Amino acid sequence: MNDVDELPGPDGDAPASGVAPVPVEPVPAEPAPVEPVPVEPAPVEPVPVEPADPSTPSTDRAPSLALLAALAAVTDLAISRIALRLGDPGGDPHVPLALARAGLLPRNLVAVAGLVALATGVSDLVRRRTFARLHVRFGIAVFAGILLPSLIHATVLPRYRVAPHVVLFGMFAGAVLSLLVSSGALRARVAWTRPASFFACGTAFLSLVGMAIASLRVVWSSGVGGPISRVARQGSELCWWLAPTTLGLALCFVPSVRMRMREALPFATTLLGGVALAIAAEGALHPHYATIVYGAFRVSALPEALSWVYTGLAGFALASGVGALVSADACRRQLGAALLLWIAGGHAPRSPVQIIEATLAFVLLARVVHAEADRRASRPGGETRALIDAD
């Protein structure tokens, strides 16, 4: 038999010998296991924090001599507007004279230190673009330029040489300046200061309305606008009391700004001492108690039988100011000075020294609100800055 390879048949699928091939089933190939490649997390680059502009003034700290002005204002309130009115007309005439002389030093300190602090505080707010828009800051600068020369003129010269229209210009300029500063602070998204900013704005606006109507009545020699003026005065007085009261309540109950033990002890001591003094004074000076309260704070909305409410609110605000004034935080100390000046300046001030105290209280309160907004915006994950200028 020859070793000859069998040739395929004519169809090409079977050999010519007729033997069929064995079919071969294909073996399925198993996929090779794929090992997972570890993915390294992309490096997170830290967000660069822009350093603060050294040319932009800070509002965290009280302006120069503001704390001294606050302490001197409370001393002047206690001597010149309370103790001096407590004297017996039939008693020793040397006592009122001695009290009047003793009140000269704190009053002069308020005038000098208050003017310096007011000029510094307003200048800082005007130079900060994040405080308010350009037209608001321009208005603040204009009315500060009217107020400061008027107050300097009224405090340096003797009283008999000061023309009444100078003090009147100072009153209007102080009210408008307080309104503009409060409106700038009202835009900040700080929950615990927002009610106080609202009431401060209402105080300034209603005081301005009342002064405008009173001036028109004098010029026209008529009783036009009497009911409106009375409603504006009472509303302004209510807002004037509510502004420091809401701040004091925030310092007592809001967890983020609640008083520490270092602040709570002076607060409680001052509050208890003030309440005891007010109760003793009401019992000893019952016929004249309401007159003394009016002379101290220029408030008259409540009847005489409820004059103790005024002393309670004033004592609570002063105690809150003392508690904040001893804080280790500079911004809290600035708030304490604002509370003391707010009460010492009185409602709707008329004298140059009280105008300085009241206007400086508005400015310090606006600085505190702005500083709190800056702090919240600078914290990690904090809200976007609320006071953005779109000049």
Beta strands, then each sheet from edge to edge (+ up, - down):
end
